[in-house]
Structure formats: structure tokens, C-alpha cells
Amino acid sequence: MDALNSLFSTTYDVDQKHGTQYHQRCKEFLKEMQENNFVVGGAMTDPKGDRSRSPAKQDDPDLFVHVVSRTPDGGVVLRGAKMHQTGTLNAHWMVVMPGGRMDEADRDYAICCAVPVDAPGITYVVGRQSSTSAPWRAGRSTRVMPTSEVRSRL
């Protein structure tokens, strides 16, 4: 819910400043989710890599989700990873957002979009936190989502 609230207000502000149409697309996406009773999970946490470096300066570019190409219909193809996506296995869609500050060099990493959780190219690795003594249950698992190329709808 926090991701959707942030997305709603940020898209409005961006559109006011740049004359874009992100807010209208955000509202249409939310309406579709409500009309179909879809569950939406958030995908914000990045593996981080070397925390002294920005996403574009990492040795492994796939430690952060980034745009690898744009499609003729206005979509994007993504590659990268997100961690600790509790709930995405029980959702229909995930909202992928950057997990930190970006600068101009990180332009391809400054992406926020919606992806179906069962999109081709997404792999889920299910585990558990090493510090827990509780019995493993689906609700207590940690998800790591490394992706190969995945097409997104903006």
C-alpha cells in the first residue's frame, strides 16, 4: 500500500513538472486492479552490492533492476534483482520501484513499473531468514527475485 500511495502522488508531481501522462496511467492501473480484485505486491529492496557505489557503477549491473531496452509500443524490458518480496507469490502484480536515490548516471535504473508476478523471465528463490527459530511457513519466507529479461507495462 505504501508503494501505491507513493506512486500515486509522485506520478502527479512528475506530470505537473514535465507534462507527462504517468498519473493517468497510474490511475488506470489502480482501477484495473480494483475492478479485477487483483492483489499487488511491492518490489523495492535491492541486493545493494557495493553500497559505496551507485547502481550504474556496480561490478554486476543486475544487482539493481534496470531497463535493457524499450519496445515499440512504449513498454520496457527489464533485467535485475529485488529481494525480500514477501507477498509477491500471493499477488497478481508487483510494483517495481527503485530502493534508493538515483542520479543521472543511474537513468536506466530509475524505473517504476508494474509487472505480472508470473511474467516470463521471473524466477523466485524461496528461503527463510537465518535468524528465525520459527517453523517454516509460506508467510514467513523471504523471496529473492533475480530476473532475466522481463517485459513490463508502464
Phi and psi in radians as a Rosetta constraint file:
Dihedral C 1 N 2 CA 2 C 2 CIRCULARHARMONIC -1.037 0.35
Dihedral N 2 CA 2 C 2 N 3 CIRCULARHARMONIC -0.706 0.35
Dihedral C 2 N 3 CA 3 C 3 CIRCULARHARMONIC -1.081 0.35
Dihedral N 3 CA 3 C 3 N 4 CIRCULARHARMONIC -0.753 0.35
Dihedral C 3 N 4 CA 4 C 4 CIRCULARHARMONIC -1.204 0.35
Dihedral N 4 CA 4 C 4 N 5 CIRCULARHARMONIC -0.670 0.35
Dihedral C 4 N 5 CA 5 C 5 CIRCULARHARMONIC -1.096 0.35
Dihedral N 5 CA 5 C 5 N 6 CIRCULARHARMONIC -0.776 0.35
Dihedral C 5 N 6 CA 6 C 6 CIRCULARHARMONIC -1.100 0.35
Dihedral N 6 CA 6 C 6 N 7 CIRCULARHARMONIC -0.759 0.35
Dihedral C 6 N 7 CA 7 C 7 CIRCULARHARMONIC -1.093 0.35
Dihedral N 7 CA 7 C 7 N 8 CIRCULARHARMONIC -0.729 0.35
Dihedral C 7 N 8 CA 8 C 8 CIRCULARHARMONIC -1.061 0.35
Dihedral N 8 CA 8 C 8 N 9 CIRCULARHARMONIC -0.861 0.35
Dihedral C 8 N 9 CA 9 C 9 CIRCULARHARMONIC -1.305 0.35
Dihedral N 9 CA 9 C 9 N 10 CIRCULARHARMONIC -0.637 0.35
Dihedral C 9 N 10 CA 10 C 10 CIRCULARHARMONIC -1.184 0.35
Dihedral N 10 CA 10 C 10 N 11 CIRCULARHARMONIC -0.725 0.35
Dihedral C 10 N 11 CA 11 C 11 CIRCULARHARMONIC -1.103 0.35
Dihedral N 11 CA 11 C 11 N 12 CIRCULARHARMONIC -0.628 0.35
Dihedral C 11 N 12 CA 12 C 12 CIRCULARHARMONIC -1.101 0.35
Dihedral N 12 CA 12 C 12 N 13 CIRCULARHARMONIC -0.862 0.35
Dihedral C 12 N 13 CA 13 C 13 CIRCULARHARMONIC -1.067 0.35
Dihedral N 13 CA 13 C 13 N 14 CIRCULARHARMONIC -0.746 0.35
Dihedral C 13 N 14 CA 14 C 14 CIRCULARHARMONIC -1.104 0.35
Dihedral N 14 CA 14 C 14 N 15 CIRCULARHARMONIC -0.763 0.35
Dihedral C 14 N 15 CA 15 C 15 CIRCULARHARMONIC -1.092 0.35
Dihedral N 15 CA 15 C 15 N 16 CIRCULARHARMONIC -0.706 0.35
Dihedral C 15 N 16 CA 16 C 16 CIRCULARHARMONIC -1.089 0.35
Dihedral N 16 CA 16 C 16 N 17 CIRCULARHARMONIC -0.665 0.35
Dihedral C 16 N 17 CA 17 C 17 CIRCULARHARMONIC -1.384 0.35
Dihedral N 17 CA 17 C 17 N 18 CIRCULARHARMONIC -0.666 0.35
Dihedral C 17 N 18 CA 18 C 18 CIRCULARHARMONIC -2.008 0.35
Dihedral N 18 CA 18 C 18 N 19 CIRCULARHARMONIC -0.017 0.35
Dihedral C 18 N 19 CA 19 C 19 CIRCULARHARMONIC 1.198 0.35
Dihedral N 19 CA 19 C 19 N 20 CIRCULARHARMONIC 0.459 0.35
Dihedral C 19 N 20 CA 20 C 20 CIRCULARHARMONIC -1.553 0.35
Dihedral N 20 CA 20 C 20 N 21 CIRCULARHARMONIC -3.136 0.35
Dihedral C 20 N 21 CA 21 C 21 CIRCULARHARMONIC -2.080 0.35
Dihedral N 21 CA 21 C 21 N 22 CIRCULARHARMONIC 0.428 0.35
Dihedral C 21 N 22 CA 22 C 22 CIRCULARHARMONIC -1.114 0.35
Dihedral N 22 CA 22 C 22 N 23 CIRCULARHARMONIC -0.666 0.35
Dihedral C 22 N 23 CA 23 C 23 CIRCULARHARMONIC -1.129 0.35
Dihedral N 23 CA 23 C 23 N 24 CIRCULARHARMONIC -0.742 0.35
Dihedral C 23 N 24 CA 24 C 24 CIRCULARHARMONIC -1.093 0.35
Dihedral N 24 CA 24 C 24 N 25 CIRCULARHARMONIC -0.729 0.35
Dihedral C 24 N 25 CA 25 C 25 CIRCULARHARMONIC -1.142 0.35
Dihedral N 25 CA 25 C 25 N 26 CIRCULARHARMONIC -0.642 0.35
Dihedral C 25 N 26 CA 26 C 26 CIRCULARHARMONIC -1.100 0.35
Dihedral N 26 CA 26 C 26 N 27 CIRCULARHARMONIC -0.792 0.35
Dihedral C 26 N 27 CA 27 C 27 CIRCULARHARMONIC -1.103 0.35
Dihedral N 27 CA 27 C 27 N 28 CIRCULARHARMONIC -0.700 0.35
Dihedral C 27 N 28 CA 28 C 28 CIRCULARHARMONIC -1.126 0.35
Dihedral N 28 CA 28 C 28 N 29 CIRCULARHARMONIC -0.708 0.35
Dihedral C 28 N 29 CA 29 C 29 CIRCULARHARMONIC -1.094 0.35
Dihedral N 29 CA 29 C 29 N 30 CIRCULARHARMONIC -0.830 0.35
Dihedral C 29 N 30 CA 30 C 30 CIRCULARHARMONIC -1.075 0.35
Dihedral N 30 CA 30 C 30 N 31 CIRCULARHARMONIC -0.688 0.35
Dihedral C 30 N 31 CA 31 C 31 CIRCULARHARMONIC -1.103 0.35
Dihedral N 31 CA 31 C 31 N 32 CIRCULARHARMONIC -0.766 0.35
Dihedral C 31 N 32 CA 32 C 32 CIRCULARHARMONIC -1.067 0.35
Dihedral N 32 CA 32 C 32 N 33 CIRCULARHARMONIC -0.732 0.35
Dihedral C 32 N 33 CA 33 C 33 CIRCULARHARMONIC -1.108 0.35
Dihedral N 33 CA 33 C 33 N 34 CIRCULARHARMONIC -0.733 0.35
Dihedral C 33 N 34 CA 34 C 34 CIRCULARHARMONIC -1.205 0.35
Dihedral N 34 CA 34 C 34 N 35 CIRCULARHARMONIC -0.785 0.35
Dihedral C 34 N 35 CA 35 C 35 CIRCULARHARMONIC -1.105 0.35
Dihedral N 35 CA 35 C 35 N 36 CIRCULARHARMONIC -0.559 0.35
Dihedral C 35 N 36 CA 36 C 36 CIRCULARHARMONIC -1.734 0.35
Dihedral N 36 CA 36 C 36 N 37 CIRCULARHARMONIC 0.045 0.35
Dihedral C 36 N 37 CA 37 C 37 CIRCULARHARMONIC 0.985 0.35
Dihedral N 37 CA 37 C 37 N 38 CIRCULARHARMONIC 0.693 0.35
Dihedral C 37 N 38 CA 38 C 38 CIRCULARHARMONIC -1.433 0.35
Dihedral N 38 CA 38 C 38 N 39 CIRCULARHARMONIC 2.563 0.35
Dihedral C 38 N 39 CA 39 C 39 CIRCULARHARMONIC -1.660 0.35
Dihedral N 39 CA 39 C 39 N 40 CIRCULARHARMONIC 2.344 0.35
Dihedral C 39 N 40 CA 40 C 40 CIRCULARHARMONIC -2.067 0.35
Dihedral N 40 CA 40 C 40 N 41 CIRCULARHARMONIC 2.214 0.35
Dihedral C 40 N 41 CA 41 C 41 CIRCULARHARMONIC -1.851 0.35
Dihedral N 41 CA 41 C 41 N 42 CIRCULARHARMONIC 2.797 0.35
Dihedral C 41 N 42 CA 42 C 42 CIRCULARHARMONIC -1.807 0.35
Dihedral N 42 CA 42 C 42 N 43 CIRCULARHARMONIC 2.513 0.35
Dihedral C 42 N 43 CA 43 C 43 CIRCULARHARMONIC -2.240 0.35
Dihedral N 43 CA 43 C 43 N 44 CIRCULARHARMONIC 1.615 0.35
Dihedral C 43 N 44 CA 44 C 44 CIRCULARHARMONIC -2.065 0.35
Dihedral N 44 CA 44 C 44 N 45 CIRCULARHARMONIC -0.590 0.35
Dihedral C 44 N 45 CA 45 C 45 CIRCULARHARMONIC -1.314 0.35
Dihedral N 45 CA 45 C 45 N 46 CIRCULARHARMONIC 2.153 0.35
Dihedral C 45 N 46 CA 46 C 46 CIRCULARHARMONIC -1.659 0.35
Dihedral N 46 CA 46 C 46 N 47 CIRCULARHARMONIC 2.645 0.35
Dihedral C 46 N 47 CA 47 C 47 CIRCULARHARMONIC -1.067 0.35
Dihedral N 47 CA 47 C 47 N 48 CIRCULARHARMONIC -0.424 0.35
Dihedral C 47 N 48 CA 48 C 48 CIRCULARHARMONIC 1.486 0.35
Dihedral N 48 CA 48 C 48 N 49 CIRCULARHARMONIC -0.858 0.35
Dihedral C 48 N 49 CA 49 C 49 CIRCULARHARMONIC 1.183 0.35
Dihedral N 49 CA 49 C 49 N 50 CIRCULARHARMONIC -2.341 0.35
Dihedral C 49 N 50 CA 50 C 50 CIRCULARHARMONIC -1.431 0.35
Dihedral N 50 CA 50 C 50 N 51 CIRCULARHARMONIC 1.879 0.35
Dihedral C 50 N 51 CA 51 C 51 CIRCULARHARMONIC -1.188 0.35
Dihedral N 51 CA 51 C 51 N 52 CIRCULARHARMONIC -0.198 0.35
Dihedral C 51 N 52 CA 52 C 52 CIRCULARHARMONIC -1.457 0.35
Dihedral N 52 CA 52 C 52 N 53 CIRCULARHARMONIC -0.125 0.35
Dihedral C 52 N 53 CA 53 C 53 CIRCULARHARMONIC -2.017 0.35
Dihedral N 53 CA 53 C 53 N 54 CIRCULARHARMONIC 2.598 0.35
Dihedral C 53 N 54 CA 54 C 54 CIRCULARHARMONIC -1.299 0.35
Dihedral N 54 CA 54 C 54 N 55 CIRCULARHARMONIC 2.921 0.35
Dihedral C 54 N 55 CA 55 C 55 CIRCULARHARMONIC -0.943 0.35
Dihedral N 55 CA 55 C 55 N 56 CIRCULARHARMONIC -0.745 0.35
Dihedral C 55 N 56 CA 56 C 56 CIRCULARHARMONIC -1.209 0.35
Dihedral N 56 CA 56 C 56 N 57 CIRCULARHARMONIC -0.273 0.35
Dihedral C 56 N 57 CA 57 C 57 CIRCULARHARMONIC -1.815 0.35
Dihedral N 57 CA 57 C 57 N 58 CIRCULARHARMONIC 0.167 0.35
Dihedral C 57 N 58 CA 58 C 58 CIRCULARHARMONIC -1.274 0.35
Dihedral N 58 CA 58 C 58 N 59 CIRCULARHARMONIC 2.631 0.35
Dihedral C 58 N 59 CA 59 C 59 CIRCULARHARMONIC -1.126 0.35
Dihedral N 59 CA 59 C 59 N 60 CIRCULARHARMONIC -0.627 0.35
Dihedral C 59 N 60 CA 60 C 60 CIRCULARHARMONIC -1.908 0.35
Dihedral N 60 CA 60 C 60 N 61 CIRCULARHARMONIC 1.874 0.35
Dihedral C 60 N 61 CA 61 C 61 CIRCULARHARMONIC -1.128 0.35
Dihedral N 61 CA 61 C 61 N 62 CIRCULARHARMONIC -0.314 0.35
Dihedral C 61 N 62 CA 62 C 62 CIRCULARHARMONIC -1.518 0.35
Dihedral N 62 CA 62 C 62 N 63 CIRCULARHARMONIC 0.145 0.35
Dihedral C 62 N 63 CA 63 C 63 CIRCULARHARMONIC -1.254 0.35
Dihedral N 63 CA 63 C 63 N 64 CIRCULARHARMONIC -0.313 0.35
Dihedral C 63 N 64 CA 64 C 64 CIRCULARHARMONIC -2.237 0.35
Dihedral N 64 CA 64 C 64 N 65 CIRCULARHARMONIC 2.502 0.35
Dihedral C 64 N 65 CA 65 C 65 CIRCULARHARMONIC -1.166 0.35
Dihedral N 65 CA 65 C 65 N 66 CIRCULARHARMONIC 2.360 0.35
Dihedral C 65 N 66 CA 66 C 66 CIRCULARHARMONIC -2.606 0.35
Dihedral N 66 CA 66 C 66 N 67 CIRCULARHARMONIC 2.807 0.35
Dihedral C 66 N 67 CA 67 C 67 CIRCULARHARMONIC -1.391 0.35
Dihedral N 67 CA 67 C 67 N 68 CIRCULARHARMONIC 2.231 0.35
Dihedral C 67 N 68 CA 68 C 68 CIRCULARHARMONIC -1.832 0.35
Dihedral N 68 CA 68 C 68 N 69 CIRCULARHARMONIC -0.409 0.35
Dihedral C 68 N 69 CA 69 C 69 CIRCULARHARMONIC -2.852 0.35
Dihedral N 69 CA 69 C 69 N 70 CIRCULARHARMONIC 2.855 0.35
Dihedral C 69 N 70 CA 70 C 70 CIRCULARHARMONIC -2.018 0.35
Dihedral N 70 CA 70 C 70 N 71 CIRCULARHARMONIC 2.496 0.35
Dihedral C 70 N 71 CA 71 C 71 CIRCULARHARMONIC -1.682 0.35
Dihedral N 71 CA 71 C 71 N 72 CIRCULARHARMONIC 2.729 0.35
Dihedral C 71 N 72 CA 72 C 72 CIRCULARHARMONIC -1.035 0.35
Dihedral N 72 CA 72 C 72 N 73 CIRCULARHARMONIC -0.462 0.35
Dihedral C 72 N 73 CA 73 C 73 CIRCULARHARMONIC -1.516 0.35
Dihedral N 73 CA 73 C 73 N 74 CIRCULARHARMONIC 0.160 0.35
Dihedral C 73 N 74 CA 74 C 74 CIRCULARHARMONIC 1.649 0.35
Dihedral N 74 CA 74 C 74 N 75 CIRCULARHARMONIC 0.011 0.35
Dihedral C 74 N 75 CA 75 C 75 CIRCULARHARMONIC -1.467 0.35
Dihedral N 75 CA 75 C 75 N 76 CIRCULARHARMONIC -3.126 0.35
Dihedral C 75 N 76 CA 76 C 76 CIRCULARHARMONIC -2.326 0.35
Dihedral N 76 CA 76 C 76 N 77 CIRCULARHARMONIC 2.733 0.35
Dihedral C 76 N 77 CA 77 C 77 CIRCULARHARMONIC -1.939 0.35
Dihedral N 77 CA 77 C 77 N 78 CIRCULARHARMONIC 2.248 0.35
Dihedral C 77 N 78 CA 78 C 78 CIRCULARHARMONIC -1.929 0.35
Dihedral N 78 CA 78 C 78 N 79 CIRCULARHARMONIC 2.764 0.35
Dihedral C 78 N 79 CA 79 C 79 CIRCULARHARMONIC -2.605 0.35
Dihedral N 79 CA 79 C 79 N 80 CIRCULARHARMONIC 2.563 0.35
Dihedral C 79 N 80 CA 80 C 80 CIRCULARHARMONIC 2.452 0.35
Dihedral N 80 CA 80 C 80 N 81 CIRCULARHARMONIC -2.889 0.35
Dihedral C 80 N 81 CA 81 C 81 CIRCULARHARMONIC -2.423 0.35
Dihedral N 81 CA 81 C 81 N 82 CIRCULARHARMONIC 2.662 0.35
Dihedral C 81 N 82 CA 82 C 82 CIRCULARHARMONIC -2.336 0.35
Dihedral N 82 CA 82 C 82 N 83 CIRCULARHARMONIC 2.646 0.35
Dihedral C 82 N 83 CA 83 C 83 CIRCULARHARMONIC -2.174 0.35
Dihedral N 83 CA 83 C 83 N 84 CIRCULARHARMONIC 2.816 0.35
Dihedral C 83 N 84 CA 84 C 84 CIRCULARHARMONIC 0.974 0.35
Dihedral N 84 CA 84 C 84 N 85 CIRCULARHARMONIC 0.866 0.35
Dihedral C 84 N 85 CA 85 C 85 CIRCULARHARMONIC -1.594 0.35
Dihedral N 85 CA 85 C 85 N 86 CIRCULARHARMONIC 0.981 0.35
Dihedral C 85 N 86 CA 86 C 86 CIRCULARHARMONIC -0.970 0.35
Dihedral N 86 CA 86 C 86 N 87 CIRCULARHARMONIC 2.168 0.35
Dihedral C 86 N 87 CA 87 C 87 CIRCULARHARMONIC 1.831 0.35
Dihedral N 87 CA 87 C 87 N 88 CIRCULARHARMONIC -0.350 0.35
Dihedral C 87 N 88 CA 88 C 88 CIRCULARHARMONIC -1.180 0.35
Dihedral N 88 CA 88 C 88 N 89 CIRCULARHARMONIC -0.497 0.35
Dihedral C 88 N 89 CA 89 C 89 CIRCULARHARMONIC -1.231 0.35
Dihedral N 89 CA 89 C 89 N 90 CIRCULARHARMONIC -0.289 0.35
Dihedral C 89 N 90 CA 90 C 90 CIRCULARHARMONIC -1.855 0.35
Dihedral N 90 CA 90 C 90 N 91 CIRCULARHARMONIC 0.186 0.35
Dihedral C 90 N 91 CA 91 C 91 CIRCULARHARMONIC -1.937 0.35
Dihedral N 91 CA 91 C 91 N 92 CIRCULARHARMONIC 2.954 0.35
Dihedral C 91 N 92 CA 92 C 92 CIRCULARHARMONIC -1.681 0.35
Dihedral N 92 CA 92 C 92 N 93 CIRCULARHARMONIC -0.623 0.35
Dihedral C 92 N 93 CA 93 C 93 CIRCULARHARMONIC -2.324 0.35
Dihedral N 93 CA 93 C 93 N 94 CIRCULARHARMONIC 2.725 0.35
Dihedral C 93 N 94 CA 94 C 94 CIRCULARHARMONIC -2.216 0.35
Dihedral N 94 CA 94 C 94 N 95 CIRCULARHARMONIC 2.482 0.35
Dihedral C 94 N 95 CA 95 C 95 CIRCULARHARMONIC -1.700 0.35
Dihedral N 95 CA 95 C 95 N 96 CIRCULARHARMONIC 2.037 0.35
Dihedral C 95 N 96 CA 96 C 96 CIRCULARHARMONIC -1.645 0.35
Dihedral N 96 CA 96 C 96 N 97 CIRCULARHARMONIC 2.156 0.35
Dihedral C 96 N 97 CA 97 C 97 CIRCULARHARMONIC -2.301 0.35
Dihedral N 97 CA 97 C 97 N 98 CIRCULARHARMONIC 2.664 0.35
Dihedral C 97 N 98 CA 98 C 98 CIRCULARHARMONIC -1.119 0.35
Dihedral N 98 CA 98 C 98 N 99 CIRCULARHARMONIC 2.555 0.35
Dihedral C 98 N 99 CA 99 C 99 CIRCULARHARMONIC -1.701 0.35
Dihedral N 99 CA 99 C 99 N 100 CIRCULARHARMONIC 0.132 0.35
Dihedral C 99 N 100 CA 100 C 100 CIRCULARHARMONIC -2.917 0.35
Dihedral N 100 CA 100 C 100 N 101 CIRCULARHARMONIC -3.058 0.35
Dihedral C 100 N 101 CA 101 C 101 CIRCULARHARMONIC -1.219 0.35
Dihedral N 101 CA 101 C 101 N 102 CIRCULARHARMONIC 2.474 0.35
Dihedral C 101 N 102 CA 102 C 102 CIRCULARHARMONIC -2.160 0.35
Dihedral N 102 CA 102 C 102 N 103 CIRCULARHARMONIC 2.685 0.35
Dihedral C 102 N 103 CA 103 C 103 CIRCULARHARMONIC -2.153 0.35
Dihedral N 103 CA 103 C 103 N 104 CIRCULARHARMONIC -3.063 0.35
Dihedral C 103 N 104 CA 104 C 104 CIRCULARHARMONIC -0.997 0.35
Dihedral N 104 CA 104 C 104 N 105 CIRCULARHARMONIC -0.639 0.35
Dihedral C 104 N 105 CA 105 C 105 CIRCULARHARMONIC -1.131 0.35
Dihedral N 105 CA 105 C 105 N 106 CIRCULARHARMONIC -0.382 0.35
Dihedral C 105 N 106 CA 106 C 106 CIRCULARHARMONIC -1.674 0.35
Dihedral N 106 CA 106 C 106 N 107 CIRCULARHARMONIC 0.326 0.35
Dihedral C 106 N 107 CA 107 C 107 CIRCULARHARMONIC -0.852 0.35
Dihedral N 107 CA 107 C 107 N 108 CIRCULARHARMONIC -0.787 0.35
Dihedral C 107 N 108 CA 108 C 108 CIRCULARHARMONIC -1.252 0.35
Dihedral N 108 CA 108 C 108 N 109 CIRCULARHARMONIC -0.240 0.35
Dihedral C 108 N 109 CA 109 C 109 CIRCULARHARMONIC -1.655 0.35
Dihedral N 109 CA 109 C 109 N 110 CIRCULARHARMONIC -0.244 0.35
Dihedral C 109 N 110 CA 110 C 110 CIRCULARHARMONIC -1.516 0.35
Dihedral N 110 CA 110 C 110 N 111 CIRCULARHARMONIC 1.168 0.35
Dihedral C 110 N 111 CA 111 C 111 CIRCULARHARMONIC -2.128 0.35
Dihedral N 111 CA 111 C 111 N 112 CIRCULARHARMONIC 2.393 0.35
Dihedral C 111 N 112 CA 112 C 112 CIRCULARHARMONIC -2.292 0.35
Dihedral N 112 CA 112 C 112 N 113 CIRCULARHARMONIC 2.182 0.35
Dihedral C 112 N 113 CA 113 C 113 CIRCULARHARMONIC -2.774 0.35
Dihedral N 113 CA 113 C 113 N 114 CIRCULARHARMONIC 3.018 0.35
Dihedral C 113 N 114 CA 114 C 114 CIRCULARHARMONIC -1.896 0.35
Dihedral N 114 CA 114 C 114 N 115 CIRCULARHARMONIC 2.398 0.35
Dihedral C 114 N 115 CA 115 C 115 CIRCULARHARMONIC -2.328 0.35
Dihedral N 115 CA 115 C 115 N 116 CIRCULARHARMONIC 2.306 0.35
Dihedral C 115 N 116 CA 116 C 116 CIRCULARHARMONIC -1.089 0.35
Dihedral N 116 CA 116 C 116 N 117 CIRCULARHARMONIC 2.423 0.35
Dihedral C 116 N 117 CA 117 C 117 CIRCULARHARMONIC -1.162 0.35
Dihedral N 117 CA 117 C 117 N 118 CIRCULARHARMONIC -0.319 0.35
Dihedral C 117 N 118 CA 118 C 118 CIRCULARHARMONIC -1.851 0.35
Dihedral N 118 CA 118 C 118 N 119 CIRCULARHARMONIC 0.377 0.35
Dihedral C 118 N 119 CA 119 C 119 CIRCULARHARMONIC -1.074 0.35
Dihedral N 119 CA 119 C 119 N 120 CIRCULARHARMONIC 2.445 0.35
Dihedral C 119 N 120 CA 120 C 120 CIRCULARHARMONIC -0.972 0.35
Dihedral N 120 CA 120 C 120 N 121 CIRCULARHARMONIC 2.383 0.35
Dihedral C 120 N 121 CA 121 C 121 CIRCULARHARMONIC 1.808 0.35
Dihedral N 121 CA 121 C 121 N 122 CIRCULARHARMONIC -0.263 0.35
Dihedral C 121 N 122 CA 122 C 122 CIRCULARHARMONIC -1.559 0.35
Dihedral N 122 CA 122 C 122 N 123 CIRCULARHARMONIC 2.325 0.35
Dihedral C 122 N 123 CA 123 C 123 CIRCULARHARMONIC -2.127 0.35
Dihedral N 123 CA 123 C 123 N 124 CIRCULARHARMONIC 2.307 0.35
Dihedral C 123 N 124 CA 124 C 124 CIRCULARHARMONIC -1.846 0.35
Dihedral N 124 CA 124 C 124 N 125 CIRCULARHARMONIC 2.314 0.35
Dihedral C 124 N 125 CA 125 C 125 CIRCULARHARMONIC -1.993 0.35
Dihedral N 125 CA 125 C 125 N 126 CIRCULARHARMONIC 2.002 0.35
Dihedral C 125 N 126 CA 126 C 126 CIRCULARHARMONIC -1.781 0.35
Dihedral N 126 CA 126 C 126 N 127 CIRCULARHARMONIC 2.280 0.35
Dihedral C 126 N 127 CA 127 C 127 CIRCULARHARMONIC -2.535 0.35
Dihedral N 127 CA 127 C 127 N 128 CIRCULARHARMONIC -2.764 0.35
Dihedral C 127 N 128 CA 128 C 128 CIRCULARHARMONIC -2.495 0.35
Dihedral N 128 CA 128 C 128 N 129 CIRCULARHARMONIC 2.782 0.35
Dihedral C 128 N 129 CA 129 C 129 CIRCULARHARMONIC -1.230 0.35
Dihedral N 129 CA 129 C 129 N 130 CIRCULARHARMONIC 2.380 0.35
Dihedral C 129 N 130 CA 130 C 130 CIRCULARHARMONIC -1.187 0.35
Dihedral N 130 CA 130 C 130 N 131 CIRCULARHARMONIC -0.353 0.35
Dihedral C 130 N 131 CA 131 C 131 CIRCULARHARMONIC -1.543 0.35
Dihedral N 131 CA 131 C 131 N 132 CIRCULARHARMONIC -0.041 0.35
Dihedral C 131 N 132 CA 132 C 132 CIRCULARHARMONIC -1.567 0.35
Dihedral N 132 CA 132 C 132 N 133 CIRCULARHARMONIC 2.491 0.35
Dihedral C 132 N 133 CA 133 C 133 CIRCULARHARMONIC -1.889 0.35
Dihedral N 133 CA 133 C 133 N 134 CIRCULARHARMONIC -0.002 0.35
Dihedral C 133 N 134 CA 134 C 134 CIRCULARHARMONIC -1.262 0.35
Dihedral N 134 CA 134 C 134 N 135 CIRCULARHARMONIC 2.637 0.35
Dihedral C 134 N 135 CA 135 C 135 CIRCULARHARMONIC -1.065 0.35
Dihedral N 135 CA 135 C 135 N 136 CIRCULARHARMONIC 2.567 0.35
Dihedral C 135 N 136 CA 136 C 136 CIRCULARHARMONIC -1.202 0.35
Dihedral N 136 CA 136 C 136 N 137 CIRCULARHARMONIC 2.291 0.35
Dihedral C 136 N 137 CA 137 C 137 CIRCULARHARMONIC -2.458 0.35
Dihedral N 137 CA 137 C 137 N 138 CIRCULARHARMONIC 2.705 0.35
Dihedral C 137 N 138 CA 138 C 138 CIRCULARHARMONIC -0.949 0.35
Dihedral N 138 CA 138 C 138 N 139 CIRCULARHARMONIC -0.650 0.35
Dihedral C 138 N 139 CA 139 C 139 CIRCULARHARMONIC -1.255 0.35
Dihedral N 139 CA 139 C 139 N 140 CIRCULARHARMONIC -0.204 0.35
Dihedral C 139 N 140 CA 140 C 140 CIRCULARHARMONIC -1.913 0.35
Dihedral N 140 CA 140 C 140 N 141 CIRCULARHARMONIC 0.232 0.35
Dihedral C 140 N 141 CA 141 C 141 CIRCULARHARMONIC -1.562 0.35
Dihedral N 141 CA 141 C 141 N 142 CIRCULARHARMONIC 2.809 0.35
Dihedral C 141 N 142 CA 142 C 142 CIRCULARHARMONIC -1.909 0.35
Dihedral N 142 CA 142 C 142 N 143 CIRCULARHARMONIC 2.361 0.35
Dihedral C 142 N 143 CA 143 C 143 CIRCULARHARMONIC -1.897 0.35
Dihedral N 143 CA 143 C 143 N 144 CIRCULARHARMONIC 2.361 0.35
Dihedral C 143 N 144 CA 144 C 144 CIRCULARHARMONIC -2.035 0.35
Dihedral N 144 CA 144 C 144 N 145 CIRCULARHARMONIC 2.253 0.35
Dihedral C 144 N 145 CA 145 C 145 CIRCULARHARMONIC -2.083 0.35
Dihedral N 145 CA 145 C 145 N 146 CIRCULARHARMONIC 1.359 0.35
Dihedral C 145 N 146 CA 146 C 146 CIRCULARHARMONIC -1.304 0.35
Dihedral N 146 CA 146 C 146 N 147 CIRCULARHARMONIC 2.472 0.35
Dihedral C 146 N 147 CA 147 C 147 CIRCULARHARMONIC -2.158 0.35
Dihedral N 147 CA 147 C 147 N 148 CIRCULARHARMONIC 2.549 0.35
Dihedral C 147 N 148 CA 148 C 148 CIRCULARHARMONIC -1.551 0.35
Dihedral N 148 CA 148 C 148 N 149 CIRCULARHARMONIC -2.824 0.35
Dihedral C 148 N 149 CA 149 C 149 CIRCULARHARMONIC -1.194 0.35
Dihedral N 149 CA 149 C 149 N 150 CIRCULARHARMONIC 2.207 0.35
Dihedral C 149 N 150 CA 150 C 150 CIRCULARHARMONIC -2.230 0.35
Dihedral N 150 CA 150 C 150 N 151 CIRCULARHARMONIC 2.336 0.35
Dihedral C 150 N 151 CA 151 C 151 CIRCULARHARMONIC -1.529 0.35
Dihedral N 151 CA 151 C 151 N 152 CIRCULARHARMONIC 2.396 0.35
Dihedral C 151 N 152 CA 152 C 152 CIRCULARHARMONIC -2.121 0.35
Dihedral N 152 CA 152 C 152 N 153 CIRCULARHARMONIC 2.739 0.35
Dihedral C 152 N 153 CA 153 C 153 CIRCULARHARMONIC -1.868 0.35
Dihedral N 153 CA 153 C 153 N 154 CIRCULARHARMONIC 2.185 0.35
